[in-house]
Amino acid sequence: MGLFGIGCRLFAGFSRLAFQPVLGAAETFNQTRSISLTTALSNVRCHFPRPNEIKRIKRHGWKTRLSTQNGRRILMRRILKNRHVLSH
């Protein structure tokens, strides 16, 4: 195949880099840092909030479940299913 066959496909993404002028170490570091920061900042965290244990226990805890009628229904349903963990 030679130089213009399959080997060129491997380096097709580097064609942009091949024609840039040679940079010093500091410029290369700044360029790669800016590229990595933009890719990191553009990631979306799947809209999942950071976990907070206090909020989780206040919403799904044993005392909250016992304080309302629907919460007691949830606990009874989990007891009847023989769940190992009934609430948080």
PDB file with SEQRES, HELIX, SHEET and CRYST1 records, atoms N, CA, C and O in Angstrom:
SEQRES   1 A   88  MET GLY LEU PHE GLY ILE GLY CYS ARG LEU PHE ALA GLY          
SEQRES   2 A   88  PHE SER ARG LEU ALA PHE GLN PRO VAL LEU GLY ALA ALA          
SEQRES   3 A   88  GLU THR PHE ASN GLN THR ARG SER ILE SER LEU THR THR          
SEQRES   4 A   88  ALA LEU SER ASN VAL ARG CYS HIS PHE PRO ARG PRO ASN          
SEQRES   5 A   88  GLU ILE LYS ARG ILE LYS ARG HIS GLY TRP LYS THR ARG          
SEQRES   6 A   88  LEU SER THR GLN ASN GLY ARG ARG ILE LEU MET ARG ARG          
SEQRES   7 A   88  ILE LEU LYS ASN ARG HIS VAL LEU SER HIS                      
HELIX    1 AA1 GLY A    2  PHE A    4  5                                   3    
HELIX    2 AA2 ILE A    6  LEU A   10  1                                   5    
HELIX    3 AA3 ALA A   12  PHE A   14  5                                   3    
HELIX    4 AA4 SER A   15  ALA A   18  1                                   4    
HELIX    5 AA5 ALA A   25  LEU A   41  1                                  17    
HELIX    6 AA6 GLU A   53  HIS A   60  1                                   8    
HELIX    7 AA7 TRP A   62  SER A   67  1                                   6    
HELIX    8 AA8 GLN A   69  LEU A   80  1                                  12    
CRYST1    1.000    1.000    1.000  90.00  90.00  90.00 P 1           1          
ATOM      1  N   MET A   1       0.829  -1.195   0.000  1.00  0.00           N  
ATOM      2  CA  MET A   1       0.000   0.000   0.000  1.00  0.00           C  
ATOM      3  C   MET A   1       0.869   1.253   0.000  1.00  0.00           C  
ATOM      4  O   MET A   1       0.576   2.226  -0.695  1.00  0.00           O  
ATOM      5  N   GLY A   2       1.895   1.217   0.755  1.00  0.00           N  
ATOM      6  CA  GLY A   2       2.830   2.334   0.716  1.00  0.00           C  
ATOM      7  C   GLY A   2       2.368   3.495   1.572  1.00  0.00           C  
ATOM      8  O   GLY A   2       1.590   3.344   2.514  1.00  0.00           O  
ATOM      9  N   LEU A   3       2.873   4.645   1.211  1.00  0.00           N  
ATOM     10  CA  LEU A   3       2.645   5.842   2.010  1.00  0.00           C  
ATOM     11  C   LEU A   3       1.239   6.409   1.831  1.00  0.00           C  
ATOM     12  O   LEU A   3       0.733   7.073   2.735  1.00  0.00           O  
ATOM     13  N   PHE A   4       0.593   6.164   0.684  1.00  0.00           N  
ATOM     14  CA  PHE A   4      -0.707   6.773   0.415  1.00  0.00           C  
ATOM     15  C   PHE A   4      -1.858   5.801   0.643  1.00  0.00           C  
ATOM     16  O   PHE A   4      -2.987   6.090   0.245  1.00  0.00           O  
ATOM     17  N   GLY A   5      -1.604   4.663   1.267  1.00  0.00           N  
ATOM     18  CA  GLY A   5      -2.654   3.681   1.484  1.00  0.00           C  
ATOM     19  C   GLY A   5      -3.221   3.784   2.882  1.00  0.00           C  
ATOM     20  O   GLY A   5      -3.639   4.853   3.326  1.00  0.00           O  
ATOM     21  N   ILE A   6      -3.228   2.668   3.559  1.00  0.00           N  
ATOM     22  CA  ILE A   6      -3.812   2.586   4.893  1.00  0.00           C  
ATOM     23  C   ILE A   6      -3.027   3.420   5.894  1.00  0.00           C  
ATOM     24  O   ILE A   6      -3.603   3.951   6.843  1.00  0.00           O  
ATOM     25  N   GLY A   7      -1.744   3.540   5.696  1.00  0.00           N  
ATOM     26  CA  GLY A   7      -0.914   4.307   6.627  1.00  0.00           C  
ATOM     27  C   GLY A   7      -1.334   5.751   6.732  1.00  0.00           C  
ATOM     28  O   GLY A   7      -1.218   6.347   7.802  1.00  0.00           O  
ATOM     29  N   CYS A   8      -1.826   6.340   5.638  1.00  0.00           N  
ATOM     30  CA  CYS A   8      -2.263   7.734   5.681  1.00  0.00           C  
ATOM     31  C   CYS A   8      -3.536   7.898   6.496  1.00  0.00           C  
ATOM     32  O   CYS A   8      -3.756   8.948   7.098  1.00  0.00           O  
ATOM     33  N   ARG A   9      -4.366   6.880   6.519  1.00  0.00           N  
ATOM     34  CA  ARG A   9      -5.597   6.975   7.316  1.00  0.00           C  
ATOM     35  C   ARG A   9      -5.280   7.048   8.801  1.00  0.00           C  
ATOM     36  O   ARG A   9      -6.002   7.689   9.565  1.00  0.00           O  
ATOM     37  N   LEU A  10      -4.213   6.399   9.206  1.00  0.00           N  
ATOM     38  CA  LEU A  10      -3.861   6.428  10.620  1.00  0.00           C  
ATOM     39  C   LEU A  10      -3.477   7.824  11.077  1.00  0.00           C  
ATOM     40  O   LEU A  10      -3.750   8.204  12.216  1.00  0.00           O  
ATOM     41  N   PHE A  11      -2.841   8.597  10.190  1.00  0.00           N  
ATOM     42  CA  PHE A  11      -2.369   9.921  10.558  1.00  0.00           C  
ATOM     43  C   PHE A  11      -3.239  11.031   9.992  1.00  0.00           C  
ATOM     44  O   PHE A  11      -2.798  12.179   9.919  1.00  0.00           O  
ATOM     45  N   ALA A  12      -4.465  10.715   9.592  1.00  0.00           N  
ATOM     46  CA  ALA A  12      -5.341  11.726   9.004  1.00  0.00           C  
ATOM     47  C   ALA A  12      -5.712  12.792  10.024  1.00  0.00           C  
ATOM     48  O   ALA A  12      -5.841  13.963   9.668  1.00  0.00           O  
ATOM     49  N   GLY A  13      -5.885  12.414  11.272  1.00  0.00           N  
ATOM     50  CA  GLY A  13      -6.234  13.385  12.307  1.00  0.00           C  
ATOM     51  C   GLY A  13      -5.096  14.296  12.681  1.00  0.00           C  
ATOM     52  O   GLY A  13      -5.326  15.352  13.270  1.00  0.00           O  
ATOM     53  N   PHE A  14      -3.869  13.922  12.358  1.00  0.00           N  
ATOM     54  CA  PHE A  14      -2.708  14.713  12.724  1.00  0.00           C  
ATOM     55  C   PHE A  14      -2.294  15.678  11.624  1.00  0.00           C  
ATOM     56  O   PHE A  14      -1.288  16.373  11.764  1.00  0.00           O  
ATOM     57  N   SER A  15      -3.051  15.735  10.530  1.00  0.00           N  
ATOM     58  CA  SER A  15      -2.658  16.609   9.429  1.00  0.00           C  
ATOM     59  C   SER A  15      -2.690  18.069   9.849  1.00  0.00           C  
ATOM     60  O   SER A  15      -1.864  18.863   9.397  1.00  0.00           O  
ATOM     61  N   ARG A  16      -3.636  18.431  10.710  1.00  0.00           N  
ATOM     62  CA  ARG A  16      -3.723  19.808  11.183  1.00  0.00           C  
ATOM     63  C   ARG A  16      -2.495  20.162  12.011  1.00  0.00           C  
ATOM     64  O   ARG A  16      -1.980  21.276  11.919  1.00  0.00           O  
ATOM     65  N   LEU A  17      -2.027  19.214  12.821  1.00  0.00           N  
ATOM     66  CA  LEU A  17      -0.876  19.462  13.669  1.00  0.00           C  
ATOM     67  C   LEU A  17       0.423  19.480  12.878  1.00  0.00           C  
ATOM     68  O   LEU A  17       1.384  20.136  13.277  1.00  0.00           O  
ATOM     69  N   ALA A  18       0.458  18.763  11.758  1.00  0.00           N  
ATOM     70  CA  ALA A  18       1.694  18.647  10.998  1.00  0.00           C  
ATOM     71  C   ALA A  18       2.084  19.966  10.354  1.00  0.00           C  
ATOM     72  O   ALA A  18       3.274  20.219  10.164  1.00  0.00           O  
ATOM     73  N   PHE A  19       1.120  20.817  10.010  1.00  0.00           N  
ATOM     74  CA  PHE A  19       1.430  22.040   9.301  1.00  0.00           C  
ATOM     75  C   PHE A  19       1.542  23.249  10.226  1.00  0.00           C  
ATOM     76  O   PHE A  19       1.740  24.366   9.747  1.00  0.00           O  
ATOM     77  N   GLN A  20       1.422  23.055  11.535  1.00  0.00           N  
ATOM     78  CA  GLN A  20       1.586  24.162  12.463  1.00  0.00           C  
ATOM     79  C   GLN A  20       3.068  24.398  12.704  1.00  0.00           C  
ATOM     80  O   GLN A  20       3.863  23.463  12.614  1.00  0.00           O  
ATOM     81  N   PRO A  21       3.454  25.630  13.010  1.00  0.00           N  
ATOM     82  CA  PRO A  21       4.863  25.885  13.304  1.00  0.00           C  
ATOM     83  C   PRO A  21       5.270  25.192  14.604  1.00  0.00           C  
ATOM     84  O   PRO A  21       4.435  24.904  15.462  1.00  0.00           O  
ATOM     85  N   VAL A  22       6.540  24.939  14.726  1.00  0.00           N  
ATOM     86  CA  VAL A  22       7.064  24.255  15.902  1.00  0.00           C  
ATOM     87  C   VAL A  22       6.982  25.206  17.090  1.00  0.00           C  
ATOM     88  O   VAL A  22       7.456  26.340  17.018  1.00  0.00           O  
ATOM     89  N   LEU A  23       6.383  24.745  18.174  1.00  0.00           N  
ATOM     90  CA  LEU A  23       6.193  25.570  19.360  1.00  0.00           C  
ATOM     91  C   LEU A  23       7.197  25.167  20.432  1.00  0.00           C  
ATOM     92  O   LEU A  23       7.717  24.051  20.431  1.00  0.00           O  
ATOM     93  N   GLY A  24       7.458  26.091  21.341  1.00  0.00           N  
ATOM     94  CA  GLY A  24       8.301  25.767  22.473  1.00  0.00           C  
ATOM     95  C   GLY A  24       7.544  24.939  23.482  1.00  0.00           C  
ATOM     96  O   GLY A  24       6.355  24.665  23.313  1.00  0.00           O  
ATOM     97  N   ALA A  25       8.231  24.543  24.529  1.00  0.00           N  
ATOM     98  CA  ALA A  25       7.619  23.680  25.537  1.00  0.00           C  
ATOM     99  C   ALA A  25       6.485  24.393  26.271  1.00  0.00           C  
ATOM    100  O   ALA A  25       5.450  23.785  26.542  1.00  0.00           O  
ATOM    101  N   ALA A  26       6.664  25.668  26.593  1.00  0.00           N  
ATOM    102  CA  ALA A  26       5.647  26.410  27.334  1.00  0.00           C  
ATOM    103  C   ALA A  26       4.389  26.606  26.489  1.00  0.00           C  
ATOM    104  O   ALA A  26       3.274  26.454  26.988  1.00  0.00           O  
ATOM    105  N   GLU A  27       4.567  26.945  25.206  1.00  0.00           N  
ATOM    106  CA  GLU A  27       3.410  27.152  24.343  1.00  0.00           C  
ATOM    107  C   GLU A  27       2.649  25.851  24.129  1.00  0.00           C  
ATOM    108  O   GLU A  27       1.418  25.843  24.098  1.00  0.00           O  
ATOM    109  N   THR A  28       3.383  24.750  23.981  1.00  0.00           N  
ATOM    110  CA  THR A  28       2.728  23.452  23.796  1.00  0.00           C  
ATOM    111  C   THR A  28       1.942  23.073  25.035  1.00  0.00           C  
ATOM    112  O   THR A  28       0.830  22.556  24.936  1.00  0.00           O  
ATOM    113  N   PHE A  29       2.522  23.331  26.213  1.00  0.00           N  
ATOM    114  CA  PHE A  29       1.834  23.014  27.464  1.00  0.00           C  
ATOM    115  C   PHE A  29       0.563  23.831  27.594  1.00  0.00           C  
ATOM    116  O   PHE A  29      -0.478  23.293  27.971  1.00  0.00           O  
ATOM    117  N   ASN A  30       0.626  25.132  27.287  1.00  0.00           N  
ATOM    118  CA  ASN A  30      -0.559  25.991  27.387  1.00  0.00           C  
ATOM    119  C   ASN A  30      -1.627  25.569  26.393  1.00  0.00           C  
ATOM    120  O   ASN A  30      -2.818  25.607  26.701  1.00  0.00           O  
ATOM    121  N   GLN A  31      -1.201  25.165  25.194  1.00  0.00           N  
ATOM    122  CA  GLN A  31      -2.168  24.748  24.182  1.00  0.00           C  
ATOM    123  C   GLN A  31      -2.874  23.463  24.599  1.00  0.00           C  
ATOM    124  O   GLN A  31      -4.094  23.357  24.469  1.00  0.00           O  
ATOM    125  N   THR A  32      -2.118  22.486  25.098  1.00  0.00           N  
ATOM    126  CA  THR A  32      -2.745  21.236  25.519  1.00  0.00           C  
ATOM    127  C   THR A  32      -3.597  21.447  26.761  1.00  0.00           C  
ATOM    128  O   THR A  32      -4.634  20.801  26.912  1.00  0.00           O  
ATOM    129  N   ARG A  33      -3.177  22.341  27.655  1.00  0.00           N  
ATOM    130  CA  ARG A  33      -3.974  22.606  28.846  1.00  0.00           C  
ATOM    131  C   ARG A  33      -5.302  23.238  28.476  1.00  0.00           C  
ATOM    132  O   ARG A  33      -6.335  22.886  29.046  1.00  0.00           O  
ATOM    133  N   SER A  34      -5.291  24.171  27.522  1.00  0.00           N  
ATOM    134  CA  SER A  34      -6.545  24.818  27.136  1.00  0.00           C  
ATOM    135  C   SER A  34      -7.470  23.826  26.437  1.00  0.00           C  
ATOM    136  O   SER A  34      -8.687  23.893  26.607  1.00  0.00           O  
ATOM    137  N   ILE A  35      -6.907  22.905  25.652  1.00  0.00           N  
ATOM    138  CA  ILE A  35      -7.731  21.897  24.994  1.00  0.00           C  
ATOM    139  C   ILE A  35      -8.363  20.976  26.026  1.00  0.00           C  
ATOM    140  O   ILE A  35      -9.548  20.657  25.926  1.00  0.00           O  
ATOM    141  N   SER A  36      -7.587  20.544  27.018  1.00  0.00           N  
ATOM    142  CA  SER A  36      -8.121  19.630  28.021  1.00  0.00           C  
ATOM    143  C   SER A  36      -9.152  20.316  28.905  1.00  0.00           C  
ATOM    144  O   SER A  36     -10.117  19.681  29.332  1.00  0.00           O  
ATOM    145  N   LEU A  37      -8.963  21.610  29.188  1.00  0.00           N  
ATOM    146  CA  LEU A  37      -9.941  22.319  30.007  1.00  0.00           C  
ATOM    147  C   LEU A  37     -11.259  22.489  29.265  1.00  0.00           C  
ATOM    148  O   LEU A  37     -12.327  22.368  29.866  1.00  0.00           O  
ATOM    149  N   THR A  38     -11.197  22.769  27.966  1.00  0.00           N  
ATOM    150  CA  THR A  38     -12.447  22.948  27.236  1.00  0.00           C  
ATOM    151  C   THR A  38     -13.204  21.641  27.121  1.00  0.00           C  
ATOM    152  O   THR A  38     -14.435  21.642  27.165  1.00  0.00           O  
ATOM    153  N   THR A  39     -12.496  20.511  26.974  1.00  0.00           N  
ATOM    154  CA  THR A  39     -13.208  19.242  26.913  1.00  0.00           C  
ATOM    155  C   THR A  39     -13.785  18.888  28.271  1.00  0.00           C  
ATOM    156  O   THR A  39     -14.861  18.295  28.349  1.00  0.00           O  
ATOM    157  N   ALA A  40     -13.087  19.242  29.340  1.00  0.00           N  
ATOM    158  CA  ALA A  40     -13.592  18.929  30.673  1.00  0.00           C  
ATOM    159  C   ALA A  40     -14.786  19.808  31.023  1.00  0.00           C  
ATOM    160  O   ALA A  40     -15.717  19.349  31.686  1.00  0.00           O  
ATOM    161  N   LEU A  41     -14.772  21.048  30.591  1.00  0.00           N  
ATOM    162  CA  LEU A  41     -15.869  21.944  30.927  1.00  0.00           C  
ATOM    163  C   LEU A  41     -17.114  21.669  30.096  1.00  0.00           C  
ATOM    164  O   LEU A  41     -18.218  22.025  30.509  1.00  0.00           O  
ATOM    165  N   SER A  42     -16.961  21.046  28.939  1.00  0.00           N  
ATOM    166  CA  SER A  42     -18.119  20.796  28.103  1.00  0.00           C  
ATOM    167  C   SER A  42     -18.843  19.504  28.472  1.00  0.00           C  
ATOM    168  O   SER A  42     -19.920  19.234  27.940  1.00  0.00           O  
ATOM    169  N   ASN A  43     -18.276  18.702  29.369  1.00  0.00           N  
ATOM    170  CA  ASN A  43     -18.949  17.469  29.771  1.00  0.00           C  
ATOM    171  C   ASN A  43     -20.155  17.793  30.639  1.00  0.00           C  
ATOM    172  O   ASN A  43     -20.084  18.660  31.510  1.00  0.00           O  
ATOM    173  N   VAL A  44     -21.253  17.102  30.406  1.00  0.00           N  
ATOM    174  CA  VAL A  44     -22.456  17.259  31.212  1.00  0.00           C  
ATOM    175  C   VAL A  44     -22.506  16.085  32.167  1.00  0.00           C  
ATOM    176  O   VAL A  44     -22.259  14.949  31.764  1.00  0.00           O  
ATOM    177  N   ARG A  45     -22.824  16.344  33.435  1.00  0.00           N  
ATOM    178  CA  ARG A  45     -22.795  15.296  34.447  1.00  0.00           C  
ATOM    179  C   ARG A  45     -24.107  14.528  34.487  1.00  0.00           C  
ATOM    180  O   ARG A  45     -24.511  14.083  35.562  1.00  0.00           O  
ATOM    181  N   CYS A  46     -24.776  14.359  33.379  1.00  0.00           N  
ATOM    182  CA  CYS A  46     -26.022  13.601  33.284  1.00  0.00           C  
ATOM    183  C   CYS A  46     -27.110  14.176  34.182  1.00  0.00           C  
ATOM    184  O   CYS A  46     -28.021  13.451  34.583  1.00  0.00           O  
ATOM    185  N   HIS A  47     -27.035  15.434  34.496  1.00  0.00           N  
ATOM    186  CA  HIS A  47     -28.026  16.141  35.308  1.00  0.00           C  
ATOM    187  C   HIS A  47     -28.262  15.459  36.652  1.00  0.00           C  
ATOM    188  O   HIS A  47     -29.366  15.526  37.193  1.00  0.00           O  
ATOM    189  N   PHE A  48     -27.251  14.811  37.187  1.00  0.00           N  
ATOM    190  CA  PHE A  48     -27.380  14.145  38.481  1.00  0.00           C  
ATOM    191  C   PHE A  48     -26.750  15.027  39.543  1.00  0.00           C  
ATOM    192  O   PHE A  48     -25.560  15.331  39.459  1.00  0.00           O  
ATOM    193  N   PRO A  49     -27.523  15.449  40.548  1.00  0.00           N  
ATOM    194  CA  PRO A  49     -26.958  16.341  41.553  1.00  0.00           C  
ATOM    195  C   PRO A  49     -25.963  15.617  42.456  1.00  0.00           C  
ATOM    196  O   PRO A  49     -25.976  14.390  42.556  1.00  0.00           O  
ATOM    197  N   ARG A  50     -25.138  16.363  43.083  1.00  0.00           N  
ATOM    198  CA  ARG A  50     -24.173  15.776  44.006  1.00  0.00           C  
ATOM    199  C   ARG A  50     -24.910  15.267  45.235  1.00  0.00           C  
ATOM    200  O   ARG A  50     -25.781  15.958  45.763  1.00  0.00           O  
ATOM    201  N   PRO A  51     -24.579  14.086  45.689  1.00  0.00           N  
ATOM    202  CA  PRO A  51     -25.335  13.505  46.803  1.00  0.00           C  
ATOM    203  C   PRO A  51     -25.095  14.242  48.116  1.00  0.00           C  
ATOM    204  O   PRO A  51     -23.975  14.657  48.412  1.00  0.00           O  
ATOM    205  N   ASN A  52     -26.155  14.397  48.894  1.00  0.00           N  
ATOM    206  CA  ASN A  52     -26.088  15.022  50.197  1.00  0.00           C  
ATOM    207  C   ASN A  52     -26.773  14.069  51.177  1.00  0.00           C  
ATOM    208  O   ASN A  52     -27.979  13.838  51.087  1.00  0.00           O  
ATOM    209  N   GLU A  53     -26.007  13.526  52.099  1.00  0.00           N  
ATOM    210  CA  GLU A  53     -26.535  12.477  52.976  1.00  0.00           C  
ATOM    211  C   GLU A  53     -27.609  13.001  53.916  1.00  0.00           C  
ATOM    212  O   GLU A  53     -28.553  12.277  54.234  1.00  0.00           O  
ATOM    213  N   ILE A  54     -27.488  14.233  54.364  1.00  0.00           N  
ATOM    214  CA  ILE A  54     -28.475  14.788  55.297  1.00  0.00           C  
ATOM    215  C   ILE A  54     -29.836  14.911  54.612  1.00  0.00           C  
ATOM    216  O   ILE A  54     -30.864  14.558  55.189  1.00  0.00           O  
ATOM    217  N   LYS A  55     -29.834  15.421  53.360  1.00  0.00           N  
ATOM    218  CA  LYS A  55     -31.101  15.518  52.627  1.00  0.00           C  
ATOM    219  C   LYS A  55     -31.705  14.144  52.368  1.00  0.00           C  
ATOM    220  O   LYS A  55     -32.919  13.960  52.460  1.00  0.00           O  
ATOM    221  N   ARG A  56     -30.850  13.187  52.046  1.00  0.00           N  
ATOM    222  CA  ARG A  56     -31.337  11.834  51.749  1.00  0.00           C  
ATOM    223  C   ARG A  56     -31.997  11.230  52.982  1.00  0.00           C  
ATOM    224  O   ARG A  56     -33.065  10.625  52.877  1.00  0.00           O  
ATOM    225  N   ILE A  57     -31.378  11.385  54.142  1.00  0.00           N  
ATOM    226  CA  ILE A  57     -31.938  10.806  55.366  1.00  0.00           C  
ATOM    227  C   ILE A  57     -33.209  11.536  55.776  1.00  0.00           C  
ATOM    228  O   ILE A  57     -34.156  10.909  56.250  1.00  0.00           O  
ATOM    229  N   LYS A  58     -33.241  12.871  55.598  1.00  0.00           N  
ATOM    230  CA  LYS A  58     -34.450  13.615  55.961  1.00  0.00           C  
ATOM    231  C   LYS A  58     -35.630  13.249  55.069  1.00  0.00           C  
ATOM    232  O   LYS A  58     -36.773  13.263  55.524  1.00  0.00           O  
ATOM    233  N   ARG A  59     -35.369  12.922  53.807  1.00  0.00           N  
ATOM    234  CA  ARG A  59     -36.461  12.580  52.896  1.00  0.00           C  
ATOM    235  C   ARG A  59     -36.871  11.121  52.994  1.00  0.00           C  
ATOM    236  O   ARG A  59     -38.060  10.804  52.961  1.00  0.00           O  
ATOM    237  N   HIS A  60     -35.893  10.234  53.115  1.00  0.00           N  
ATOM    238  CA  HIS A  60     -36.167   8.804  53.011  1.00  0.00           C  
ATOM    239  C   HIS A  60     -35.875   8.051  54.305  1.00  0.00           C  
ATOM    240  O   HIS A  60     -35.813   6.822  54.302  1.00  0.00           O  
ATOM    241  N   GLY A  61     -35.697   8.766  55.397  1.00  0.00           N  
ATOM    242  CA  GLY A  61     -35.313   8.124  56.651  1.00  0.00           C  
ATOM    243  C   GLY A  61     -36.477   7.465  57.372  1.00  0.00           C  
ATOM    244  O   GLY A  61     -37.639   7.628  57.000  1.00  0.00           O  
ATOM    245  N   TRP A  62     -36.133   6.719  58.412  1.00  0.00           N  
ATOM    246  CA  TRP A  62     -37.102   5.955  59.183  1.00  0.00           C  
ATOM    247  C   TRP A  62     -38.129   6.859  59.857  1.00  0.00           C  
ATOM    248  O   TRP A  62     -39.324   6.563  59.828  1.00  0.00           O  
ATOM    249  N   LYS A  63     -37.678   7.963  60.467  1.00  0.00           N  
ATOM    250  CA  LYS A  63     -38.597   8.865  61.175  1.00  0.00           C  
ATOM    251  C   LYS A  63     -39.567   9.535  60.207  1.00  0.00           C  
ATOM    252  O   LYS A  63     -40.740   9.724  60.532  1.00  0.00           O  
ATOM    253  N   THR A  64     -39.086   9.890  59.033  1.00  0.00           N  
ATOM    254  CA  THR A  64     -39.963  10.521  58.037  1.00  0.00           C  
ATOM    255  C   THR A  64     -40.990   9.529  57.523  1.00  0.00           C  
ATOM    256  O   THR A  64     -42.145   9.893  57.301  1.00  0.00           O  
ATOM    257  N   ARG A  65     -40.585   8.280  57.331  1.00  0.00           N  
ATOM    258  CA  ARG A  65     -41.525   7.259  56.857  1.00  0.00           C  
ATOM    259  C   ARG A  65     -42.610   6.994  57.908  1.00  0.00           C  
ATOM    260  O   ARG A  65     -43.778   6.821  57.561  1.00  0.00           O  
ATOM    261  N   LEU A  66     -42.236   6.962  59.165  1.00  0.00           N  
ATOM    262  CA  LEU A  66     -43.216   6.695  60.217  1.00  0.00           C  
ATOM    263  C   LEU A  66     -44.131   7.885  60.487  1.00  0.00           C  
ATOM    264  O   LEU A  66     -45.219   7.715  61.037  1.00  0.00           O  
ATOM    265  N   SER A  67     -43.706   9.079  60.109  1.00  0.00           N  
ATOM    266  CA  SER A  67     -44.490  10.271  60.448  1.00  0.00           C  
ATOM    267  C   SER A  67     -45.714  10.461  59.560  1.00  0.00           C  
ATOM    268  O   SER A  67     -46.622  11.200  59.941  1.00  0.00           O  
ATOM    269  N   THR A  68     -45.776   9.833  58.406  1.00  0.00           N  
ATOM    270  CA  THR A  68     -46.927   9.996  57.520  1.00  0.00           C  
ATOM    271  C   THR A  68     -47.577   8.638  57.238  1.00  0.00           C  
ATOM    272  O   THR A  68     -46.956   7.588  57.404  1.00  0.00           O  
ATOM    273  N   GLN A  69     -48.828   8.687  56.814  1.00  0.00           N  
ATOM    274  CA  GLN A  69     -49.548   7.444  56.536  1.00  0.00           C  
ATOM    275  C   GLN A  69     -48.963   6.748  55.296  1.00  0.00           C  
ATOM    276  O   GLN A  69     -48.806   5.527  55.291  1.00  0.00           O  
ATOM    277  N   ASN A  70     -48.647   7.507  54.263  1.00  0.00           N  
ATOM    278  CA  ASN A  70     -48.054   6.906  53.075  1.00  0.00           C  
ATOM    279  C   ASN A  70     -46.671   6.323  53.371  1.00  0.00           C  
ATOM    280  O   ASN A  70     -46.283   5.307  52.794  1.00  0.00           O  
ATOM    281  N   GLY A  71     -45.938   6.966  54.263  1.00  0.00           N  
ATOM    282  CA  GLY A  71     -44.633   6.430  54.655  1.00  0.00           C  
ATOM    283  C   GLY A  71     -44.766   5.102  55.373  1.00  0.00           C  
ATOM    284  O   GLY A  71     -43.965   4.192  55.159  1.00  0.00           O  
ATOM    285  N   ARG A  72     -45.790   4.984  56.239  1.00  0.00           N  
ATOM    286  CA  ARG A  72     -46.028   3.708  56.916  1.00  0.00           C  
ATOM    287  C   ARG A  72     -46.441   2.627  55.915  1.00  0.00           C  
ATOM    288  O   ARG A  72     -46.102   1.457  56.090  1.00  0.00           O  
ATOM    289  N   ARG A  73     -47.166   3.013  54.878  1.00  0.00           N  
ATOM    290  CA  ARG A  73     -47.512   2.048  53.823  1.00  0.00           C  
ATOM    291  C   ARG A  73     -46.254   1.552  53.107  1.00  0.00           C  
ATOM    292  O   ARG A  73     -46.127   0.365  52.807  1.00  0.00           O  
ATOM    293  N   ILE A  74     -45.334   2.470  52.838  1.00  0.00           N  
ATOM    294  CA  ILE A  74     -44.079   2.086  52.182  1.00  0.00           C  
ATOM    295  C   ILE A  74     -43.312   1.099  53.052  1.00  0.00           C  
ATOM    296  O   ILE A  74     -42.813   0.085  52.564  1.00  0.00           O  
ATOM    297  N   LEU A  75     -43.221   1.409  54.364  1.00  0.00           N  
ATOM    298  CA  LEU A  75     -42.490   0.512  55.265  1.00  0.00           C  
ATOM    299  C   LEU A  75     -43.169  -0.852  55.344  1.00  0.00           C  
ATOM    300  O   LEU A  75     -42.495  -1.882  55.335  1.00  0.00           O  
ATOM    301  N   MET A  76     -44.502  -0.865  55.422  1.00  0.00           N  
ATOM    302  CA  MET A  76     -45.212  -2.144  55.499  1.00  0.00           C  
ATOM    303  C   MET A  76     -45.023  -2.955  54.219  1.00  0.00           C  
ATOM    304  O   MET A  76     -44.861  -4.175  54.267  1.00  0.00           O  
ATOM    305  N   ARG A  77     -45.045  -2.281  53.089  1.00  0.00           N  
ATOM    306  CA  ARG A  77     -44.831  -2.975  51.822  1.00  0.00           C  
ATOM    307  C   ARG A  77     -43.433  -3.584  51.756  1.00  0.00           C  
ATOM    308  O   ARG A  77     -43.257  -4.686  51.235  1.00  0.00           O  
ATOM    309  N   ARG A  78     -42.447  -2.874  52.279  1.00  0.00           N  
ATOM    310  CA  ARG A  78     -41.079  -3.397  52.272  1.00  0.00           C  
ATOM    311  C   ARG A  78     -40.912  -4.530  53.282  1.00  0.00           C  
ATOM    312  O   ARG A  78     -40.141  -5.463  53.055  1.00  0.00           O  
ATOM    313  N   ILE A  79     -41.636  -4.446  54.398  1.00  0.00           N  
ATOM    314  CA  ILE A  79     -41.590  -5.538  55.382  1.00  0.00           C  
ATOM    315  C   ILE A  79     -42.203  -6.802  54.788  1.00  0.00           C  
ATOM    316  O   ILE A  79     -41.657  -7.894  54.947  1.00  0.00           O  
ATOM    317  N   LEU A  80     -43.330  -6.656  54.108  1.00  0.00           N  
ATOM    318  CA  LEU A  80     -43.993  -7.817  53.515  1.00  0.00           C  
ATOM    319  C   LEU A  80     -43.180  -8.449  52.383  1.00  0.00           C  
ATOM    320  O   LEU A  80     -43.310  -9.645  52.120  1.00  0.00           O  
ATOM    321  N   LYS A  81     -42.349  -7.658  51.716  1.00  0.00           N  
ATOM    322  CA  LYS A  81     -41.476  -8.189  50.672  1.00  0.00           C  
ATOM    323  C   LYS A  81     -40.192  -8.778  51.249  1.00  0.00           C  
ATOM    324  O   LYS A  81     -39.350  -9.285  50.507  1.00  0.00           O  
ATOM    325  N   ASN A  82     -40.040  -8.713  52.577  1.00  0.00           N  
ATOM    326  CA  ASN A  82     -38.829  -9.176  53.284  1.00  0.00           C  
ATOM    327  C   ASN A  82     -37.576  -8.462  52.819  1.00  0.00           C  
ATOM    328  O   ASN A  82     -36.534  -9.083  52.609  1.00  0.00           O  
ATOM    329  N   ARG A  83     -37.686  -7.147  52.659  1.00  0.00           N  
ATOM    330  CA  ARG A  83     -36.512  -6.363  52.303  1.00  0.00           C  
ATOM    331  C   ARG A  83     -35.557  -6.290  53.469  1.00  0.00           C  
ATOM    332  O   ARG A  83     -35.976  -6.159  54.619  1.00  0.00           O  
ATOM    333  N   HIS A  84     -34.278  -6.375  53.176  1.00  0.00           N  
ATOM    334  CA  HIS A  84     -33.282  -6.300  54.238  1.00  0.00           C  
ATOM    335  C   HIS A  84     -33.165  -4.873  54.762  1.00  0.00           C  
ATOM    336  O   HIS A  84     -33.043  -4.666  55.970  1.00  0.00           O  
ATOM    337  N   VAL A  85     -33.203  -3.877  53.858  1.00  0.00           N  
ATOM    338  CA  VAL A  85     -33.130  -2.474  54.245  1.00  0.00           C  
ATOM    339  C   VAL A  85     -34.516  -1.885  54.078  1.00  0.00           C  
ATOM    340  O   VAL A  85     -35.068  -1.898  52.977  1.00  0.00           O  
ATOM    341  N   LEU A  86     -35.081  -1.373  55.150  1.00  0.00           N  
ATOM    342  CA  LEU A  86     -36.428  -0.816  55.099  1.00  0.00           C  
ATOM    343  C   LEU A  86     -36.433   0.644  54.727  1.00  0.00           C  
ATOM    344  O   LEU A  86     -37.305   1.081  53.975  1.00  0.00           O  
ATOM    345  N   SER A  87     -35.485   1.414  55.230  1.00  0.00           N  
ATOM    346  CA  SER A  87     -35.373   2.825  54.906  1.00  0.00           C  
ATOM    347  C   SER A  87     -33.940   3.259  55.168  1.00  0.00           C  
ATOM    348  O   SER A  87     -33.109   2.468  55.613  1.00  0.00           O  
ATOM    349  N   HIS A  88     -33.662   4.525  54.885  1.00  0.00           N  
ATOM    350  CA  HIS A  88     -32.305   5.030  55.077  1.00  0.00           C  
ATOM    351  C   HIS A  88     -32.102   5.491  56.499  1.00  0.00           C  
ATOM    352  O   HIS A  88     -31.015   5.949  56.850  1.00  0.00           O  
TER     353      HIS A  88                                                      
END                                                                             
